[in-house]
Amino acid sequence: MEYTDANQPPEEIAADTHKENQRDDKLLARQVARYLIQNPQFFEERMELLETIKLPRDNGKTVSLMTHQTNLLRERNIEMRQRLDQLLHNARDNDQLFFNSRRLILSLLEAENIGEVTEVLYSSFSADFNVEFTSLTLFEPIPVSRQSLGKVHTSTFADAETAIGGIIRNGRPICGVLRLREKEFLFAEDAEHIASAAVVPLANQVGALAVGSPDPQYYRSSLGTLFLSYIAEVLERLLPKLLDK
């Protein structure tokens, strides 16, 4: 305990006393906390004390520790149910994605020419994967008649380098907002409707596969391109065989 000067003003004495009480309270709090940590079974035979412990809430009111624990468990249960629902939802989506992907790939493998490939590809992307704009571009020379190409766009490799050279040289799928020249090259008359896109260059300078959306946020740079890359790999192996027929 501190001794005070008899001539010390009352307000200073009160302030010193308040500080001393605060120190005592902190010391006592540490002692209580240490004791409870060392004796976790303390409340097992004193369950009635749990109802007397009050905890503050955001609204300024207090609740008992038991009520707080019950509310906390309820909130955690709700959170866990929401996570489980999300996992089940994702699992159903993945099952549907696998089913649609399998059906698309089998249909592509059954195609007898490039026209059938594009018909299957564009139709599946639109109906099964909600893709609004699809574009398959092949680089010349192409040893088949233009009539058999269906909806395929064609271009010389030199023109492709001028328009989408950065995408080709990158060699990896890209997502985001395209430059006007890139959109016009890949989507032709649909270019004005494209606000964001995902593009995959096909290996060995075969061409490029692109999908687009009028929503500028739909194909973001963070969007996964695993599925599109997977389909592109199938096309990389399929198209050269059909072009050689």
C-alpha positions as CSV (number, residue, x, y, z in Angstrom):
1,M,0.0,0.0,0.0
2,E,1.2,3.5,-0.9
3,Y,1.5,6.3,1.7
4,T,0.4,9.7,0.7
5,D,1.6,13.1,1.7
6,A,-0.7,14.8,4.3
7,N,-0.6,18.0,2.3
8,Q,-1.5,16.2,-1.0
9,P,-4.7,17.6,-2.6
10,P,-7.8,15.3,-2.2
11,E,-8.2,14.9,-6.0
12,E,-4.6,13.6,-6.2
13,I,-5.2,11.2,-3.3
14,A,-8.3,10.0,-5.1
15,A,-6.4,9.5,-8.3
16,D,-3.6,7.6,-6.6
17,T,-6.2,5.4,-4.8
18,H,-7.9,4.7,-8.1
19,K,-4.7,3.6,-9.8
20,E,-3.8,1.4,-6.8
21,N,-7.3,-0.3,-7.0
22,Q,-6.8,-0.8,-10.7
23,R,-3.4,-2.5,-10.1
24,D,-5.0,-4.7,-7.4
25,D,-7.9,-5.6,-9.8
26,K,-5.5,-6.6,-12.6
27,L,-3.4,-8.6,-10.2
28,L,-6.5,-10.4,-8.8
29,A,-7.8,-11.0,-12.4
30,R,-4.5,-12.7,-13.4
31,Q,-4.5,-14.8,-10.3
32,V,-8.1,-16.0,-10.9
33,A,-7.3,-16.7,-14.6
34,R,-4.2,-18.6,-13.6
35,Y,-6.1,-20.7,-11.0
36,L,-8.8,-21.6,-13.5
37,I,-6.3,-22.6,-16.1
38,Q,-4.5,-24.8,-13.6
39,N,-7.8,-26.2,-12.3
40,P,-10.1,-26.7,-15.3
41,Q,-12.4,-29.0,-13.2
42,F,-13.3,-26.1,-10.8
43,F,-16.8,-25.7,-12.2
44,E,-17.6,-29.4,-12.4
45,E,-18.9,-29.3,-8.8
46,R,-20.0,-25.7,-8.9
47,M,-22.3,-25.7,-12.0
48,E,-24.6,-23.1,-10.3
49,L,-21.8,-20.5,-10.6
50,L,-21.9,-20.6,-14.4
51,E,-25.4,-19.0,-14.3
52,T,-24.1,-16.2,-12.2
53,I,-21.3,-15.3,-14.6
54,K,-22.4,-12.5,-16.9
55,L,-20.9,-11.6,-20.3
56,P,-21.4,-8.3,-22.1
57,R,-23.1,-8.2,-25.5
58,D,-22.9,-5.8,-28.4
59,N,-26.3,-4.2,-27.5
60,G,-25.0,-3.3,-24.0
61,K,-26.9,-6.0,-22.2
62,T,-25.4,-9.0,-20.5
63,V,-26.1,-12.7,-20.6
64,S,-25.1,-15.6,-18.5
65,L,-22.1,-17.7,-19.5
66,M,-24.4,-20.7,-20.1
67,T,-26.7,-18.6,-22.4
68,H,-23.6,-17.3,-24.2
69,Q,-22.3,-20.9,-24.8
70,T,-25.7,-22.0,-26.0
71,N,-26.0,-19.2,-28.4
72,L,-22.4,-19.8,-29.6
73,L,-23.1,-23.5,-30.2
74,R,-26.3,-22.6,-32.1
75,E,-24.5,-20.1,-34.3
76,R,-21.8,-22.7,-35.0
77,N,-24.4,-25.3,-35.9
78,I,-26.0,-22.9,-38.3
79,E,-22.6,-22.2,-39.9
80,M,-21.8,-25.9,-40.2
81,R,-25.2,-26.6,-41.8
82,Q,-24.6,-23.8,-44.3
83,R,-21.1,-25.2,-45.1
84,L,-22.6,-28.7,-45.5
85,D,-25.3,-27.4,-47.8
86,Q,-22.6,-25.6,-49.9
87,L,-20.6,-28.8,-50.1
88,L,-23.6,-30.7,-51.2
89,H,-24.5,-28.0,-53.7
90,N,-20.9,-28.1,-55.1
91,A,-21.0,-31.9,-55.3
92,R,-24.2,-31.8,-57.3
93,D,-22.7,-29.1,-59.6
94,N,-19.5,-31.2,-60.1
95,D,-21.6,-34.3,-60.9
96,Q,-23.5,-32.3,-63.5
97,L,-20.3,-30.8,-64.9
98,F,-18.8,-34.3,-65.2
99,F,-21.9,-35.6,-66.9
100,N,-22.1,-32.7,-69.4
101,S,-18.3,-32.9,-70.1
102,R,-18.5,-36.6,-70.7
103,R,-21.4,-36.2,-73.1
104,L,-19.6,-33.4,-75.0
105,I,-16.3,-35.3,-75.4
106,L,-18.1,-38.5,-76.6
107,S,-20.0,-36.4,-79.1
108,L,-16.8,-34.7,-80.3
109,L,-15.1,-38.0,-80.8
110,E,-18.0,-39.2,-82.9
111,A,-17.8,-36.1,-85.2
112,E,-16.8,-37.0,-88.7
113,N,-15.7,-33.5,-89.9
114,I,-14.9,-30.0,-88.6
115,G,-18.5,-28.8,-89.2
116,E,-19.9,-31.5,-86.9
117,V,-17.3,-30.6,-84.3
118,T,-18.3,-26.9,-84.2
119,E,-22.0,-27.8,-84.2
120,V,-21.5,-30.1,-81.2
121,L,-19.2,-27.7,-79.4
122,Y,-21.3,-24.6,-79.8
123,S,-24.5,-26.4,-79.0
124,S,-23.2,-28.0,-75.8
125,F,-21.5,-24.9,-74.6
126,S,-24.7,-23.0,-75.0
127,A,-27.2,-25.5,-73.6
128,D,-25.2,-27.4,-71.0
129,F,-22.6,-24.8,-69.8
130,N,-24.6,-21.5,-70.2
131,V,-21.9,-20.0,-72.5
132,E,-23.3,-17.1,-74.4
133,F,-20.7,-16.7,-77.1
134,T,-18.4,-19.4,-78.4
135,S,-15.7,-19.0,-81.1
136,L,-13.4,-21.6,-82.6
137,T,-10.7,-20.1,-84.8
138,L,-8.4,-22.3,-87.0
139,F,-5.2,-21.0,-88.6
140,E,-4.6,-21.5,-92.3
141,P,-3.6,-23.3,-94.4
142,I,-6.6,-25.6,-93.9
143,P,-6.7,-28.6,-96.3
144,V,-10.5,-28.9,-96.4
145,S,-13.3,-27.0,-98.2
146,R,-14.7,-23.9,-96.5
147,Q,-18.2,-25.5,-96.7
148,S,-17.2,-28.3,-94.4
149,L,-15.9,-26.0,-91.6
150,G,-19.3,-25.0,-90.3
151,K,-19.1,-22.1,-87.8
152,V,-15.3,-22.2,-87.6
153,H,-13.5,-18.9,-88.1
154,T,-10.3,-19.1,-90.2
155,S,-7.3,-16.9,-90.4
156,T,-3.7,-16.8,-91.5
157,F,-1.2,-17.2,-88.7
158,A,0.3,-13.9,-89.6
159,D,-3.1,-12.1,-89.1
160,A,-3.6,-14.0,-85.8
161,E,-0.2,-12.8,-84.6
162,T,-1.2,-9.2,-85.4
163,A,-4.5,-9.5,-83.6
164,I,-3.9,-11.9,-80.7
165,G,-0.2,-12.3,-80.7
166,G,0.1,-11.8,-77.0
167,I,-2.4,-14.5,-76.3
168,I,-0.7,-17.0,-78.7
169,R,2.8,-16.4,-77.4
170,N,1.6,-16.7,-73.8
171,G,0.4,-20.2,-74.6
172,R,-1.9,-20.3,-71.6
173,P,-5.6,-19.7,-71.0
174,I,-6.4,-16.0,-70.2
175,C,-9.5,-14.5,-68.7
176,G,-10.7,-10.9,-68.5
177,V,-11.4,-7.9,-70.8
178,L,-10.0,-8.2,-74.3
179,R,-8.8,-5.4,-76.6
180,L,-11.1,-4.3,-79.4
181,R,-8.9,-5.9,-82.1
182,E,-8.8,-9.2,-80.1
183,K,-12.6,-9.3,-79.8
184,E,-13.1,-8.5,-83.4
185,F,-10.6,-11.2,-84.5
186,L,-12.1,-13.9,-82.2
187,F,-15.8,-13.1,-82.3
188,A,-16.3,-11.3,-85.6
189,E,-19.8,-9.8,-85.8
190,D,-20.5,-10.7,-82.1
191,A,-17.5,-8.6,-80.9
192,E,-19.7,-5.7,-79.9
193,H,-21.5,-7.9,-77.4
194,I,-18.4,-9.2,-75.7
195,A,-17.5,-7.5,-72.4
196,S,-15.3,-10.3,-71.0
197,A,-13.9,-13.5,-72.3
198,A,-11.7,-16.6,-71.8
199,V,-9.3,-17.7,-74.5
200,V,-7.2,-20.8,-74.9
201,P,-4.6,-21.1,-77.6
202,L,-4.6,-24.5,-79.2
203,A,-1.2,-26.2,-79.3
204,N,1.0,-26.4,-82.4
205,Q,-0.5,-23.3,-83.9
206,V,-3.8,-25.1,-84.7
207,G,-6.0,-22.2,-83.6
208,A,-7.8,-20.7,-80.5
209,L,-10.9,-21.5,-78.5
210,A,-12.7,-18.6,-77.0
211,V,-15.9,-18.0,-74.9
212,G,-17.4,-14.6,-74.2
213,S,-20.0,-12.8,-72.1
214,P,-21.7,-9.4,-72.2
215,D,-21.0,-9.2,-68.4
216,P,-17.6,-7.5,-67.8
217,Q,-17.2,-9.4,-64.5
218,Y,-18.2,-12.9,-65.8
219,Y,-14.8,-13.9,-67.1
220,R,-12.5,-12.4,-64.5
221,S,-8.7,-12.9,-64.3
222,S,-9.3,-15.1,-61.1
223,L,-11.8,-17.4,-62.9
224,G,-10.6,-21.0,-63.2
225,T,-10.1,-22.2,-66.8
226,L,-9.5,-25.9,-66.1
227,F,-12.6,-27.1,-67.9
228,L,-11.9,-24.9,-71.0
229,S,-8.3,-26.1,-71.1
230,Y,-9.6,-29.7,-70.9
231,I,-11.8,-29.2,-73.9
232,A,-9.0,-27.4,-75.7
233,E,-6.7,-30.4,-75.2
234,V,-9.4,-32.7,-76.7
235,L,-9.6,-30.4,-79.8
236,E,-5.8,-30.2,-80.1
237,R,-5.8,-34.0,-80.6
238,L,-9.0,-34.3,-82.7
239,L,-8.8,-31.4,-85.1
240,P,-5.6,-32.3,-86.9
241,K,-7.0,-35.8,-87.6
242,L,-10.1,-34.4,-89.2
243,L,-8.2,-31.8,-91.2
244,D,-6.1,-34.5,-92.7
245,K,-9.1,-36.4,-94.0
